[in-house]
């Protein structure tokens, strides 16, 4: 379960890059009830999506030179410089070298061996998001990849992540937890692209999940707000009811009404 008791290797931040920050705020505000607080005039337009005064995500305006609109998942690191070096040694890459974010922490954008972008956040004054596993907040992350074994080896070397197989209807799901945290602290999974036609064409990426009270209602609202329901609501026994969505600019995410009450 993803919580705000962050440990090294666990997700502790998520943000969206979009060509239209005002439009994204309109979409996500209408969908989740988020409000936006700017990080200040010298932050390049970056700011924080908040729910009841608590930060759930970040957002920033991006251009074509920075890639397509997308959500980025960040993982906690004790030392962003060391983690970036490990990514290079493991045949990944460094897309944005570690930088101090005004004393709030150090961040970097890295890439795994399949060139899937992900972030690392070394906490300073800011540990991470204020909410997790609650309606409107991040609750799970999922890597779609062509080679689960290679991805598991990469993230184990770079972030210390551990994987385990969990039987589900239709096969075995590869769950992920922080090193030493145990399977009870699973926060995500890895899925073979070949097993999911909806993702195979789009290519590998990290997909964030947000908890919601009613997946069907949120999916319908996403359509009305200009988004796209990429995979319609479906129920996985013992897990919950989920849907995969793209915002009006193409940034992909998922929503889930968990089978067990959040928290």
Buried (B, 14 or more C-beta within 10 A) or exposed (E): BBBBEBBBBBBBBBBBBBBBBEBBBBBBBBBBBBBBEEBEEEBEEBBBBBBEEBBBBBBBBBEEEBEEBBBBBBBBBEBBBBBBBBBEEBEBBBBBEBEEBEEBBBBBBBBBBBEBBBBBBBBEEBBBBBBBBBBBBBBBBBBBBEBBEBBBBBBBBBBBBBBBEEEBEEEEBBBBBBBEBEEEBBBBBBBBBEEEEEBBEBEBBBBBBBBBEBBBEBBBBBEEBEBEBBBEBEEBEEBBBBBBBBBBBBBBBBBBBBEEEBE
